[in-house]
Amino acid sequence: MIETKTYPLFSELMTVTLQPRKINNTVYDIPTVDGMDRVQINNRLHYINEEMSKLRATQEALIAMRNQLDRHNEAQEMDDLFDEMFGG
């Protein structure tokens, strides 16, 4: 018999269902939400956290590249201004 309970969470209803899981060759009824047990949820969270870290590193590199271009453009503008002022 599958037992189901519903709990309010973040204004959505999450349904907890007991589903069979085999652990060390023994079948247990484990609570799941959307078919995922706690271990599966933690594994997914870990994966997402790693991906977010990669995205943050990529974002930081792109910001550094953009800042370097800005510094280059500012230096170029200063050279152009100097040339205009002193006929270089």
N, CA and C atoms as a LAMMPS dump frame, in Angstrom:
ITEM: TIMESTEP
0
ITEM: NUMBER OF ATOMS
264
ITEM: BOX BOUNDS ff ff ff
-5.0000000000000000e+02 5.0000000000000000e+02
-5.0000000000000000e+02 5.0000000000000000e+02
-5.0000000000000000e+02 5.0000000000000000e+02
ITEM: ATOMS id mol type element x y z
1 1 1 N 0.83 -1.176 0
2 1 2 C 0 0 0
3 1 3 C 0.881 1.249 0
4 2 1 N 0.661 2.18 -0.907
5 2 2 C 1.426 3.415 -0.994
6 2 3 C 0.745 4.473 -0.151
7 3 1 N 1.529 4.999 0.792
8 3 2 C 1.004 6.047 1.669
9 3 3 C 1.368 7.403 1.081
10 4 1 N 0.41 8.307 1.042
11 4 2 C 0.625 9.632 0.481
12 4 3 C 0.176 10.692 1.471
13 5 1 N 1.056 11.699 1.667
14 5 2 C 0.707 12.843 2.503
15 5 3 C 1.082 14.101 1.738
16 6 1 N 0.296 15.156 1.926
17 6 2 C 0.545 16.408 1.23
18 6 3 C 0.849 17.498 2.248
19 7 1 N 1.934 18.251 1.983
20 7 2 C 2.36 19.316 2.874
21 7 3 C 2.48 20.617 2.084
22 8 1 N 2.026 21.732 2.67
23 8 2 C 2.227 23.022 1.981
24 8 3 C 3.697 23.425 2.079
25 9 1 N 4.262 23.855 0.971
26 9 2 C 5.66 24.275 0.943
27 9 3 C 5.806 25.359 -0.115
28 10 1 N 6.211 26.531 0.297
29 10 2 C 6.413 27.648 -0.624
30 10 3 C 5.19 27.889 -1.495
31 11 1 N 4.062 27.875 -0.871
32 11 2 C 2.758 28.121 -1.489
33 11 3 C 2.388 27.084 -2.553
34 12 1 N 3.134 26 -2.633
35 12 2 C 2.77 24.898 -3.515
36 12 3 C 2.587 23.672 -2.656
37 13 1 N 1.794 22.75 -3.106
38 13 2 C 1.622 21.519 -2.359
39 13 3 C 2.608 20.478 -2.868
40 14 1 N 3.402 19.949 -1.94
41 14 2 C 4.339 18.881 -2.256
42 14 3 C 3.757 17.591 -1.707
43 15 1 N 3.697 16.58 -2.521
44 15 2 C 3.138 15.307 -2.087
45 15 3 C 4.268 14.342 -1.745
46 16 1 N 4.26 13.875 -0.509
47 16 2 C 5.231 12.88 -0.065
48 16 3 C 4.596 11.508 -0.239
49 17 1 N 5.279 10.654 -0.976
50 17 2 C 4.778 9.312 -1.249
51 17 3 C 5.838 8.3 -0.835
52 18 1 N 5.434 7.236 -0.175
53 18 2 C 6.36 6.159 0.148
54 18 3 C 6.523 5.278 -1.084
55 19 1 N 7.779 5.115 -1.515
56 19 2 C 8.062 4.274 -2.674
57 19 3 C 9.133 3.258 -2.295
58 20 1 N 9.067 2.081 -2.887
59 20 2 C 10.072 1.058 -2.558
60 20 3 C 11.446 1.418 -3.122
61 21 1 N 12.47 1.27 -2.273
62 21 2 C 13.86 1.475 -2.677
63 21 3 C 14.658 0.289 -2.149
64 22 1 N 15.555 -0.226 -2.976
65 22 2 C 16.373 -1.361 -2.576
66 22 3 C 17.687 -0.83 -2.004
67 23 1 N 17.933 -1.158 -0.744
68 23 2 C 19.154 -0.739 -0.057
69 23 3 C 19.795 -1.991 0.529
70 24 1 N 21.021 -2.294 0.083
71 24 2 C 21.726 -3.501 0.544
72 24 3 C 20.862 -4.756 0.387
73 25 1 N 20.285 -4.896 -0.782
74 25 2 C 19.452 -6.057 -1.134
75 25 3 C 18.195 -6.205 -0.28
76 26 1 N 17.795 -5.141 0.419
77 26 2 C 16.551 -5.153 1.177
78 26 3 C 15.682 -4.018 0.662
79 27 1 N 14.417 -4.293 0.444
80 27 2 C 13.494 -3.277 -0.065
81 27 3 C 12.846 -2.559 1.118
82 28 1 N 12.939 -1.212 1.079
83 28 2 C 12.336 -0.365 2.104
84 28 3 C 11.368 0.599 1.427
85 29 1 N 10.33 1.004 2.163
86 29 2 C 9.456 2.072 1.691
87 29 3 C 10.058 3.389 2.148
88 30 1 N 10.522 4.184 1.195
89 30 2 C 11.238 5.428 1.471
90 30 3 C 10.358 6.603 1.047
91 31 1 N 10.278 7.652 1.868
92 31 2 C 9.522 8.85 1.469
93 31 3 C 10.163 9.525 0.257
94 32 1 N 9.331 9.905 -0.693
95 32 2 C 9.808 10.598 -1.891
96 32 3 C 8.885 11.773 -2.202
97 33 1 N 9.416 12.727 -2.93
98 33 2 C 8.638 13.836 -3.47
99 33 3 C 8.94 13.877 -4.963
100 34 1 N 7.917 13.895 -5.768
101 34 2 C 8.066 13.83 -7.23
102 34 3 C 8.957 12.665 -7.644
103 35 1 N 8.858 11.555 -6.913
104 35 2 C 9.613 10.359 -7.246
105 35 3 C 11.061 10.379 -6.808
106 36 1 N 11.496 11.434 -6.133
107 36 2 C 12.892 11.549 -5.699
108 36 3 C 12.988 11.4 -4.187
109 37 1 N 13.917 10.556 -3.754
110 37 2 C 14.151 10.43 -2.317
111 37 3 C 15.214 11.44 -1.89
112 38 1 N 15.507 11.472 -0.6
113 38 2 C 16.431 12.475 -0.063
114 38 3 C 17.823 12.401 -0.707
115 39 1 N 18.329 11.217 -0.932
116 39 2 C 19.651 11.063 -1.545
117 39 3 C 19.652 11.618 -2.964
118 40 1 N 18.616 11.3 -3.73
119 40 2 C 18.53 11.809 -5.103
120 40 3 C 18.416 13.328 -5.119
121 41 1 N 17.64 13.873 -4.197
122 41 2 C 17.497 15.335 -4.116
123 41 3 C 18.842 15.971 -3.769
124 42 1 N 19.549 15.402 -2.792
125 42 2 C 20.862 15.953 -2.415
126 42 3 C 21.858 15.848 -3.556
127 43 1 N 21.833 14.738 -4.297
128 43 2 C 22.722 14.607 -5.454
129 43 3 C 22.425 15.662 -6.504
130 44 1 N 21.147 15.912 -6.76
131 44 2 C 20.755 16.928 -7.738
132 44 3 C 21.192 18.317 -7.265
133 45 1 N 20.997 18.608 -5.966
134 45 2 C 21.425 19.902 -5.412
135 45 3 C 22.935 20.082 -5.532
136 46 1 N 23.685 19.016 -5.274
137 46 2 C 25.139 19.083 -5.393
138 46 3 C 25.55 19.392 -6.835
139 47 1 N 24.931 18.703 -7.788
140 47 2 C 25.218 18.94 -9.2
141 47 3 C 24.905 20.388 -9.586
142 48 1 N 23.75 20.872 -9.164
143 48 2 C 23.355 22.25 -9.482
144 48 3 C 24.342 23.239 -8.862
145 49 1 N 24.774 22.978 -7.629
146 49 2 C 25.74 23.856 -6.98
147 49 3 C 27.062 23.902 -7.754
148 50 1 N 27.522 22.739 -8.231
149 50 2 C 28.745 22.713 -9.038
150 50 3 C 28.581 23.504 -10.326
151 51 1 N 27.439 23.348 -10.974
152 51 2 C 27.183 24.086 -12.213
153 51 3 C 27.124 25.592 -11.956
154 52 1 N 26.528 25.985 -10.825
155 52 2 C 26.464 27.41 -10.483
156 52 3 C 27.865 27.954 -10.238
157 53 1 N 28.727 27.166 -9.618
158 53 2 C 30.108 27.596 -9.395
159 53 3 C 30.829 27.812 -10.72
160 54 1 N 30.613 26.903 -11.661
161 54 2 C 31.221 27.056 -12.988
162 54 3 C 30.702 28.313 -13.673
163 55 1 N 29.393 28.551 -13.558
164 55 2 C 28.812 29.752 -14.169
165 55 3 C 29.37 31.019 -13.526
166 56 1 N 29.535 31.001 -12.196
167 56 2 C 30.106 32.177 -11.518
168 56 3 C 31.53 32.449 -12.002
169 57 1 N 32.323 31.377 -12.15
170 57 2 C 33.701 31.542 -12.63
171 57 3 C 33.705 32.098 -14.047
172 58 1 N 32.819 31.605 -14.898
173 58 2 C 32.717 32.115 -16.269
174 58 3 C 32.28 33.573 -16.257
175 59 1 N 31.32 33.9 -15.396
176 59 2 C 30.848 35.277 -15.285
177 59 3 C 31.989 36.197 -14.852
178 60 1 N 32.766 35.782 -13.854
179 60 2 C 33.879 36.606 -13.386
180 60 3 C 34.912 36.822 -14.48
181 61 1 N 35.207 35.779 -15.257
182 61 2 C 36.162 35.911 -16.357
183 61 3 C 35.644 36.877 -17.414
184 62 1 N 34.368 36.778 -17.752
185 62 2 C 33.792 37.679 -18.753
186 62 3 C 33.764 39.118 -18.262
187 63 1 N 33.491 39.334 -16.982
188 63 2 C 33.503 40.685 -16.421
189 63 3 C 34.915 41.256 -16.484
190 64 1 N 35.914 40.435 -16.165
191 64 2 C 37.305 40.885 -16.236
192 64 3 C 37.682 41.254 -17.67
193 65 1 N 37.227 40.454 -18.637
194 65 2 C 37.508 40.753 -20.046
195 65 3 C 36.859 42.071 -20.462
196 66 1 N 35.609 42.256 -20.06
197 66 2 C 34.905 43.505 -20.386
198 66 3 C 35.607 44.699 -19.756
199 67 1 N 36.03 44.55 -18.495
200 67 2 C 36.73 45.638 -17.818
201 67 3 C 38.041 45.973 -18.515
202 68 1 N 38.74 44.959 -19.015
203 68 2 C 39.986 45.203 -19.739
204 68 3 C 39.71 45.991 -21.021
205 69 1 N 38.637 45.637 -21.724
206 69 2 C 38.269 46.396 -22.922
207 69 3 C 37.909 47.839 -22.577
208 70 1 N 37.202 48.031 -21.462
209 70 2 C 36.861 49.388 -21.035
210 70 3 C 38.118 50.203 -20.745
211 71 1 N 39.089 49.578 -20.053
212 71 2 C 40.35 50.294 -19.763
213 71 3 C 41.093 50.64 -21.046
214 72 1 N 41.076 49.703 -21.989
215 72 2 C 41.727 49.96 -23.273
216 72 3 C 41.051 51.126 -23.996
217 73 1 N 39.728 51.124 -24.022
218 73 2 C 38.995 52.209 -24.692
219 73 3 C 39.233 53.548 -24.003
220 74 1 N 39.274 53.551 -22.677
221 74 2 C 39.543 54.791 -21.952
222 74 3 C 40.932 55.323 -22.269
223 75 1 N 41.919 54.423 -22.325
224 75 2 C 43.288 54.842 -22.668
225 75 3 C 43.331 55.378 -24.09
226 76 1 N 42.616 54.729 -24.998
227 76 2 C 42.571 55.179 -26.396
228 76 3 C 41.929 56.561 -26.495
229 77 1 N 40.859 56.793 -25.739
230 77 2 C 40.197 58.089 -25.738
231 77 3 C 41.12 59.176 -25.194
232 78 1 N 41.898 58.839 -24.183
233 78 2 C 42.841 59.821 -23.624
234 78 3 C 43.907 60.167 -24.656
235 79 1 N 44.394 59.153 -25.405
236 79 2 C 45.38 59.416 -26.46
237 79 3 C 44.777 60.309 -27.54
238 80 1 N 43.528 60.035 -27.919
239 80 2 C 42.86 60.841 -28.943
240 80 3 C 42.679 62.274 -28.453
241 81 1 N 42.32 62.453 -27.196
242 81 2 C 42.139 63.788 -26.63
243 81 3 C 43.468 64.535 -26.615
244 82 1 N 44.536 63.846 -26.232
245 82 2 C 45.858 64.466 -26.219
246 82 3 C 46.245 64.91 -27.623
247 83 1 N 45.993 64.032 -28.609
248 83 2 C 46.314 64.375 -30.001
249 83 3 C 45.517 65.596 -30.461
250 84 1 N 44.228 65.677 -30.059
251 84 2 C 43.405 66.814 -30.444
252 84 3 C 43.919 68.1 -29.808
253 85 1 N 44.322 68.012 -28.548
254 85 2 C 44.744 69.216 -27.827
255 85 3 C 46.106 69.715 -28.313
256 86 1 N 47.008 68.794 -28.613
257 86 2 C 48.379 69.199 -28.914
258 86 3 C 48.815 68.855 -30.321
259 87 1 N 47.862 68.479 -31.16
260 87 2 C 48.148 68.235 -32.575
261 87 3 C 49.086 67.098 -32.845
262 88 1 N 48.951 66.008 -32.088
263 88 2 C 49.853 64.857 -32.221
264 88 3 C 49.526 64.03 -33.358
